[in-house]
Amino acid sequence: MTTISDQTFDEERALYGSSELLLSNCRFDGPADGESALKESRDITARECCFNLRYPCWHVDGLRMERCELTPNCRAAMWYTHHAVVTESRLHGIKAFRECSDVELTRCEIVSPEFGWFLDEVRMEACEVESEYFMLRSRGLDFQRVTLHGKYSFQYVEHARLRHCELYTKDALWHCRDVVVSDSVLSGEYLAWFADGLTLERCKIIGTQPLCYCRNLTLRDCEMVDTDLAFEKSDVQATITTPVLSIKNPASGAIYVPSVGEVIMDDEAARGRVVQGA
């Protein structure tokens, strides 16, 4: 592996097509304002580097970033890249990951609208995230101790497992399929409409009109706080440990709950049971 230390690159495609590079304390910045510094490269490690130019890591096979910074000017940093490991880094450019596979992020600070679209096999642990449309249409997610602030997250995701996460996000998990969330906080309006095969275990659910139009929905020992008009048109099996403000027209299944402020059953097609005092 060739080591390059303490250098600055600003030209177009500065290290295009490189292989087996260790970049240490380098900067991608400067007046030439060149794009695509590491495009079409292989087996690249960047340690304590700063990326301030656009599209640096497109079509990279084998990427490691350690304690790096991607500034807001570093747009669309990693696209079509496979086998990427990013640790203790700040990812602040819009659209940081797209159409990548086998991605691992640990102890990262992510401020990136439209982060993580169309990814396949993603592991994320101990990350702080601020994003909109986070992880759109991605699949194979394994997240632990991730805190998210944003809107429209995890829409259309498939085959995901989230554990000990905190999601403060509107319209989360819409149209998701085969997703399990456990020991987590889900706070925001209109949670998980149109989900299919969503399971929530020991979660705290906060916000209006959650879990409507769902199929194969399961809740096990979950809390519901300030939740009204819940479960409308859903096929649901649920055990709730706290009172619920209102439940409306569950399509089928059974909801076991200590108490409900109001049960609304004004749709003839609604066949779900609400069992209070459970």
C-alpha positions as CSV (number, residue, x, y, z in Angstrom):
1,M,0.0,0.0,0.0
2,T,1.3,3.4,-1.0
3,T,1.1,6.2,1.7
4,I,0.4,9.8,0.8
5,S,0.6,12.2,3.8
6,D,0.0,15.9,4.4
7,Q,-0.9,16.8,0.8
8,T,-3.6,18.9,-0.8
9,F,-5.4,18.0,-4.0
10,D,-7.8,20.3,-5.9
11,E,-7.5,19.2,-9.5
12,E,-10.2,17.3,-11.5
13,R,-9.9,13.5,-10.8
14,A,-6.8,14.0,-8.8
15,L,-6.3,10.4,-7.9
16,Y,-8.5,8.8,-10.5
17,G,-8.3,5.0,-10.8
18,S,-5.9,4.6,-7.8
19,S,-5.4,1.4,-5.9
20,E,-4.1,0.4,-2.5
21,L,-3.6,4.0,-1.2
22,L,-3.4,5.2,2.4
23,L,-4.2,8.9,2.6
24,S,-3.1,10.5,5.9
25,N,-4.0,14.0,6.9
26,C,-4.7,15.0,3.3
27,R,-7.1,17.7,2.0
28,F,-9.2,17.7,-1.0
29,D,-9.7,21.4,-1.5
30,G,-8.4,24.4,-3.4
31,P,-8.9,26.9,-6.2
32,A,-9.0,24.4,-9.0
33,D,-12.3,23.1,-7.5
34,G,-11.9,19.7,-9.1
35,E,-14.4,16.9,-8.8
36,S,-14.2,13.1,-8.5
37,A,-10.9,12.9,-6.8
38,L,-10.9,9.1,-6.2
39,K,-13.4,7.9,-8.8
40,E,-13.0,4.3,-10.0
41,S,-10.4,3.5,-7.3
42,R,-9.9,0.4,-5.3
43,D,-8.7,-0.3,-1.7
44,I,-8.5,3.2,-0.4
45,T,-8.0,4.2,3.2
46,A,-8.4,7.8,4.3
47,R,-7.3,8.8,7.9
48,E,-7.9,12.3,9.3
49,C,-8.5,13.7,5.9
50,C,-10.8,16.7,4.9
51,F,-13.0,16.5,1.8
52,N,-14.3,19.9,0.6
53,L,-14.9,19.1,-3.0
54,R,-17.7,17.2,-4.8
55,Y,-18.1,13.6,-5.7
56,P,-14.8,12.3,-4.3
57,C,-15.6,8.6,-3.9
58,W,-17.7,7.3,-6.8
59,H,-17.3,3.7,-8.0
60,V,-14.8,2.9,-5.3
61,D,-14.4,-0.8,-4.4
62,G,-13.1,-1.1,-0.9
63,L,-13.1,2.2,1.1
64,R,-12.1,3.0,4.7
65,M,-12.5,6.4,6.3
66,E,-11.3,7.0,9.8
67,R,-11.7,10.3,11.6
68,C,-12.4,12.2,8.4
69,E,-14.5,15.3,7.7
70,L,-16.8,15.7,4.7
71,T,-17.9,19.4,4.7
72,P,-21.2,20.8,3.3
73,N,-19.4,21.5,0.1
74,C,-18.6,17.8,-0.4
75,R,-21.8,16.8,-2.2
76,A,-22.8,13.3,-3.1
77,A,-19.5,11.9,-1.7
78,M,-20.0,8.1,-2.0
79,W,-22.1,6.8,-4.9
80,Y,-21.9,3.4,-6.5
81,T,-19.3,2.4,-3.9
82,H,-19.1,-1.1,-2.4
83,H,-17.5,-2.4,0.8
84,A,-17.2,0.9,2.7
85,V,-16.3,1.3,6.4
86,V,-16.6,4.8,8.0
87,T,-15.7,5.4,11.6
88,E,-15.6,8.5,13.8
89,S,-16.2,10.8,10.9
90,R,-18.3,13.9,10.2
91,L,-20.4,13.5,7.1
92,H,-22.0,16.9,6.4
93,G,-22.5,17.0,2.6
94,I,-25.9,16.4,1.0
95,K,-26.6,13.0,-0.5
96,A,-23.6,11.4,1.1
97,F,-24.3,7.7,0.2
98,R,-26.4,6.4,-2.8
99,E,-26.6,3.1,-4.6
100,C,-23.9,1.5,-2.4
101,S,-23.6,-1.9,-0.9
102,D,-21.9,-3.4,2.2
103,V,-21.7,-0.2,4.2
104,E,-20.7,0.1,7.8
105,L,-20.8,3.4,9.8
106,T,-19.8,3.6,13.4
107,R,-19.7,6.7,15.8
108,C,-20.3,9.1,13.0
109,E,-22.0,12.5,13.0
110,I,-24.2,12.8,9.9
111,V,-25.8,16.0,8.8
112,S,-26.9,15.1,5.3
113,P,-30.3,15.6,3.5
114,E,-31.2,12.6,1.3
115,F,-28.6,10.4,3.0
116,G,-28.5,6.7,2.2
117,W,-30.8,6.2,-0.8
118,F,-31.0,2.8,-2.5
119,L,-28.4,1.1,-0.3
120,D,-28.0,-2.7,0.2
121,E,-26.7,-4.2,3.4
122,V,-26.0,-1.3,5.9
123,R,-24.8,-1.5,9.4
124,M,-24.9,1.6,11.6
125,E,-24.0,1.9,15.2
126,A,-23.7,4.8,17.7
127,C,-24.3,7.5,15.1
128,E,-26.1,10.9,15.4
129,V,-28.1,11.7,12.3
130,E,-29.9,14.8,10.9
131,S,-31.5,14.1,7.6
132,E,-34.6,14.2,5.4
133,Y,-35.7,11.1,3.4
134,F,-33.1,9.2,5.3
135,M,-32.4,5.7,3.9
136,L,-35.1,5.9,1.2
137,R,-35.6,2.5,-0.5
138,S,-32.7,0.8,1.2
139,R,-32.6,-2.8,2.3
140,G,-30.8,-5.1,4.7
141,L,-30.4,-2.5,7.5
142,D,-28.9,-3.4,10.9
143,F,-29.0,-0.3,13.2
144,Q,-28.0,0.0,16.8
145,R,-28.0,3.1,19.1
146,V,-28.8,5.5,16.2
147,T,-30.4,8.8,17.0
148,L,-32.2,10.5,14.1
149,H,-33.8,13.9,13.7
150,G,-35.5,14.7,10.5
151,K,-38.5,14.0,8.3
152,Y,-39.7,11.2,6.0
153,S,-37.2,8.6,7.2
154,F,-36.9,4.9,6.3
155,Q,-39.6,5.1,3.6
156,Y,-39.9,2.0,1.5
157,V,-37.1,0.2,3.4
158,E,-37.1,-3.6,3.4
159,H,-35.5,-6.2,5.7
160,A,-34.4,-4.0,8.5
161,R,-33.6,-4.4,12.2
162,L,-33.4,-1.4,14.5
163,R,-32.4,-1.7,18.2
164,H,-32.0,0.8,20.9
165,C,-32.6,3.7,18.5
166,E,-34.3,7.1,19.0
167,L,-36.2,8.4,15.9
168,Y,-37.6,11.9,16.1
169,T,-39.1,12.0,12.6
170,K,-42.3,12.6,10.8
171,D,-43.8,10.0,8.3
172,A,-41.2,7.4,9.3
173,L,-41.3,3.8,7.9
174,W,-44.0,4.5,5.3
175,H,-44.4,1.5,3.0
176,C,-41.7,-0.4,4.8
177,R,-41.6,-4.2,4.6
178,D,-40.2,-6.9,6.9
179,V,-38.9,-4.5,9.6
180,V,-38.3,-5.2,13.3
181,V,-37.8,-2.3,15.8
182,S,-37.1,-3.1,19.4
183,D,-36.4,-1.1,22.6
184,S,-36.6,2.2,20.7
185,V,-38.3,5.6,20.8
186,L,-40.4,6.5,17.7
187,S,-41.6,10.1,18.0
188,G,-43.4,11.9,15.2
189,E,-46.7,12.1,13.3
190,Y,-48.2,9.4,11.0
191,L,-45.8,6.6,11.9
192,A,-45.5,3.7,9.4
193,W,-48.5,4.1,7.3
194,F,-48.9,1.3,4.7
195,A,-46.2,-0.9,6.3
196,D,-46.3,-4.6,5.7
197,G,-44.7,-7.0,8.2
198,L,-43.7,-4.4,10.7
199,T,-43.0,-5.6,14.3
200,L,-42.4,-3.2,17.2
201,E,-41.1,-4.7,20.5
202,R,-40.9,-2.7,23.8
203,C,-41.0,0.6,21.9
204,K,-42.3,4.0,23.0
205,I,-44.5,5.5,20.3
206,I,-45.3,9.2,20.4
207,G,-47.5,11.3,18.1
208,T,-50.8,11.5,16.2
209,Q,-52.3,8.9,13.9
210,P,-49.7,6.1,14.0
211,L,-49.8,2.8,12.3
212,C,-52.6,3.2,9.8
213,Y,-53.3,1.1,6.7
214,C,-50.8,-1.5,7.8
215,R,-50.7,-5.2,7.0
216,N,-49.2,-7.9,9.3
217,L,-48.6,-5.4,12.0
218,T,-47.4,-6.6,15.4
219,L,-46.8,-4.7,18.6
220,R,-45.4,-6.4,21.7
221,D,-45.4,-4.6,25.1
222,C,-45.2,-1.1,23.6
223,E,-46.0,2.3,25.2
224,M,-48.2,4.8,23.3
225,V,-48.0,8.4,24.3
226,D,-50.2,11.2,22.9
227,T,-51.4,8.8,20.2
228,D,-54.9,9.3,18.8
229,L,-56.7,7.8,15.8
230,A,-54.4,4.9,15.9
231,F,-54.5,1.7,13.8
232,E,-57.1,2.9,11.2
233,K,-57.6,0.3,8.5
234,S,-54.8,-1.9,9.8
235,D,-54.4,-5.6,10.3
236,V,-52.9,-5.7,13.7
237,Q,-52.0,-7.8,16.7
238,A,-51.0,-5.5,19.6
239,T,-50.2,-5.5,23.3
240,I,-50.1,-2.0,24.6
241,T,-48.9,-1.2,28.2
242,T,-50.2,2.4,28.4
243,P,-53.6,4.1,27.8
244,V,-54.3,5.3,24.3
245,L,-56.2,8.5,23.4
246,S,-58.2,7.0,20.6
247,I,-58.3,4.0,18.3
248,K,-60.1,4.1,15.0
249,N,-61.5,1.4,12.7
250,P,-58.8,-1.3,12.9
251,A,-59.5,-3.6,10.0
252,S,-58.7,-6.9,11.7
253,G,-56.9,-8.5,14.6
254,A,-56.9,-7.6,18.3
255,I,-55.5,-4.7,20.3
256,Y,-55.0,-5.3,24.1
257,V,-54.7,-2.1,26.0
258,P,-55.2,-0.9,29.6
259,S,-57.7,1.8,28.5
260,V,-58.8,3.9,25.5
261,G,-60.2,7.4,25.7
262,E,-62.3,6.7,22.6
263,V,-62.9,3.7,20.3
264,I,-64.2,4.8,16.9
265,M,-65.9,2.1,14.9
266,D,-67.9,3.9,12.2
267,D,-66.7,1.8,9.3
268,E,-68.7,-1.4,8.6
269,A,-65.6,-3.1,7.2
270,A,-63.7,-2.6,10.5
271,R,-63.5,-6.0,12.2
272,G,-60.6,-5.5,14.7
273,R,-61.2,-6.0,18.4
274,V,-60.1,-3.6,21.1
275,V,-59.8,-5.3,24.5
276,Q,-59.6,-2.9,27.4
277,G,-58.3,-3.6,30.8
278,A,-55.8,-6.1,29.5
